[in-house]
Amino acid sequence: MGGRTTCLLPALLLLIIPGSSAISGPRAVRGVEQESLTVRCRYDSGYESYVKWWCRGAAWGPCWIMVKTTGSEKEVRKGRVSIKDNWKDRSFTVTMEKLRLGDSDTYWCGIERVGTDLGNRVQVTIDPGSSAISGPRSVRGVEQESLTVRCRYDPGYESYVKWWCRGADWGPCRIIVKTTGSEKGVKKGRVSIKDNWKDRSFTVTMEKLRLGDSDTYWCGIERVGTDLGNRVKVTIDPAPTVSIPTPATSTPPTSNANMLTAAVAPEENQGQLHVISQLPNQRLNLHPLHWKAKS
């Protein structure tokens, strides 16, 4: 297969990006420098014996086929890349070994067929990996408070410039603050950095944290060639809300069971009193009381 088609087509048609549910795979994957990365692509029934391939290049037409199967389940290897089909699972895997930063690119996993091949676009990103610098993989902070991240490095990097960078991708990440190649602290806005040559570590402090500070960051070392870096996932949690409890007022329970309510009404001309009483759930009763007045 010389291109993405098996017959001669106008150049304009070669730029058409394929889209088919007959083949699927991840849209984006990440790997670490010097390690390995495996991508699995799946296909529909009926394509088991078709040739599968792995192609590099942002444009569909002129992308470069790195490795392809022989139309069987036998693994094929070319340099640092291998491909293997699995007919029972209806999927094929591509493994890239000894990853390099330069391997970051757009790739395609595809199926060769008469007419236009089937393909699925995969964005591959390779992050720097080096034992010369290390730090936490993830940290958490609380809104409005401060967060400090400590990264360590190997001997020999003491006087190198250290930096703190924000962004999921290694290449275009934005450097927020960096040292001057000395142990003097540097502060930019809410973020500061300070190197410690004796301890072979540098610390980054983020103050007055905001929820929007949650992101992927990198602590790194500037050097000739490719910088060293360590990826750090920063998560900022909302500040806890403080509620002041209102004191509850308690009223002693009252019961009108067996309670007698009486009103004394003297009748001067009759020489008697009427006692008005009412028990719970009963009608009103009048009880006359007589007395003898002194003459």
SULRAFEN-V866249 format. One record per helix or strand of 2 or more residues. SS is the DSSP state (~ for helix, > for strand). FROM is the first residue (numbers start at 0). TO is the last residue. If there is no record, write none. Layout:
[[SS	FROM	TO] [SS	FROM	TO]]
This chain:
[[~	12	14] [>	22	24] [>	27	31] [>	36	42] [>	51	55] [>	63	67] [>	75	77] [>	80	85] [>	90	95] [~	100	102] [>	104	110] [>	117	126] [>	132	133] [>	137	141] [>	146	152] [>	161	165] [>	173	177] [>	185	187] [>	190	195] [>	200	205] [~	210	212] [>	214	220] [>	227	236] [>	263	266] [>	271	276] [>	284	289]]
